[in-house]
Amino acid sequence: PAHCISIMSPPQHVKVISVATNAAVLLMGARNVFATGTALPIPGDDKFLAHFGGSSSTAFLMQLFGLFMIATAGAKLTTVVYDEGTFLRQKLFLVLGVVDLLLAFTVFNYKALGTDVTGGFVLLHALEGAAFLHDALTRERKVKRVQRSASTRSKRA
């Protein structure tokens, strides 16, 4: 029936590979944001920042790159781990809203460029992040009746 949905989870091997690889990407992204230029979590990774000059401008770019790593890995993990569509969107809004606000915060705190350069970026991401989080945290969502596929039902029997 039209009011039922089917669950189409990724295969277990895809989940395992995605969780393992994206957990590493999340750690590297967090390192780029909060401990820029250190060798965590991969030994020798501190050479990456030095390779590009190691200046405060490069460190700022590494922080932005880290935030985009977190956004991408967070969205992938949310998609792979969470099955149901309505609440999947809610979880993605949480991930992307937090990253948008972190982007706005990071750019706002970068003082080498004036707000005439960074202000629009900060405003766009702060506005979108707030909208995503507001929607994810306040809008009522109803659980849909789940119809399992025949292959899923036979595995459970």
C-alpha positions in Angstrom: 0.0 0.0 0.0 1.0 3.6 -0.5 1.2 4.3 3.2 3.9 1.7 3.8 7.6 2.0 3.1 10.2 -0.7 2.5 13.5 -0.8 4.3 16.5 -0.9 2.0 19.5 -1.0 4.3 22.9 -1.2 2.7 24.5 -4.7 3.0 26.5 -5.4 6.1 29.9 -5.3 4.4 29.1 -1.8 3.0 28.2 -0.7 6.6 31.4 -2.1 8.1 33.6 -0.5 5.4 31.8 2.8 5.6 31.8 3.0 9.4 35.6 2.1 9.5 36.7 4.5 6.9 34.5 7.4 7.9 35.3 7.1 11.6 38.9 7.7 10.5 37.8 10.7 8.3 35.8 12.1 11.3 38.9 11.9 13.5 41.1 13.6 10.9 38.5 16.3 10.3 38.2 16.9 14.1 42.0 17.1 14.3 42.1 19.6 11.5 39.5 21.8 13.3 40.5 21.4 17.0 44.2 20.4 16.9 45.4 21.8 13.5 48.8 20.6 12.4 49.2 17.8 15.0 50.1 14.2 14.1 46.8 12.8 15.4 45.2 10.3 14.5 47.8 9.3 11.8 51.5 9.5 12.6 53.3 11.9 10.2 50.1 13.7 9.3 51.5 16.9 10.9 53.7 17.1 7.8 50.6 17.8 5.7 50.1 21.3 7.1 53.9 22.1 7.0 53.9 21.0 3.3 51.6 23.8 2.4 53.6 26.5 4.3 52.2 26.1 7.9 51.0 29.7 8.1 48.0 30.8 10.0 46.2 31.2 6.6 47.0 27.6 5.8 45.9 26.5 9.2 42.6 28.3 8.7 42.1 26.5 5.4 42.9 23.2 7.1 40.2 24.0 9.7 37.7 24.6 6.9 38.8 21.4 5.1 38.4 19.5 8.4 34.8 20.8 8.8 34.0 19.6 5.3 35.5 16.3 6.1 33.3 16.1 9.2 30.2 17.1 7.2 30.8 14.5 4.5 31.7 11.7 6.9 28.9 12.5 9.2 26.4 12.5 6.3 27.7 9.2 5.1 27.6 7.6 8.5 24.1 8.8 9.1 22.9 7.5 5.8 24.6 4.1 6.2 23.6 3.5 9.8 20.1 4.9 9.8 17.4 3.2 7.8 14.1 5.0 7.9 13.5 8.0 5.6 11.7 10.6 7.7 14.0 10.3 10.6 17.0 10.0 8.4 16.3 13.5 7.1 16.0 14.7 10.7 19.4 13.1 11.6 21.0 14.6 8.5 19.7 18.0 9.5 21.3 17.6 12.9 24.6 16.7 11.4 24.6 19.4 8.7 23.2 22.0 11.1 25.9 21.5 13.6 28.6 21.6 10.9 27.1 24.8 9.4 27.3 26.5 12.9 30.8 25.2 13.4 31.8 26.7 9.9 30.2 30.0 10.8 32.0 30.0 14.2 35.4 29.1 12.7 35.2 31.7 9.9 33.8 34.4 12.3 36.8 33.8 14.6 39.4 34.1 11.8 40.6 37.7 12.2 43.1 37.9 9.3 40.2 38.9 7.0 37.6 41.5 7.8 33.9 40.8 8.1 33.5 42.5 4.7 35.1 39.4 3.3 33.9 36.7 5.7 30.6 38.1 6.9 28.4 36.8 4.1 29.8 33.3 4.5 29.3 33.4 8.3 25.7 34.7 7.8 24.8 32.1 5.2 26.1 29.1 7.3 24.7 30.4 10.6 21.3 31.0 9.1 21.1 27.6 7.4 22.6 25.8 10.5 20.0 27.4 12.7 17.2 26.5 10.3 18.3 22.9 10.0 18.7 22.5 13.8 15.4 24.2 14.5 13.6 21.9 12.1 15.3 18.8 13.4 14.7 19.6 17.0 11.2 21.1 16.9 9.1 19.7 14.0 6.9 16.7 14.9 7.6 13.6 12.8 5.3 10.7 12.8 6.6 7.1 12.6 5.6 5.5 9.4 4.4 1.9 9.3 7.3 -0.2 8.0 6.7 -2.9 5.5 9.6 -5.3 5.3 10.6 -6.8 2.0 10.1 -10.5 1.4 13.8 -11.2 1.7 14.0 -9.4 5.1 10.9 -11.2 6.4 12.3 -14.6 5.4 15.6 -13.9 7.2 13.7 -13.1 10.4 11.6 -16.2 10.3 
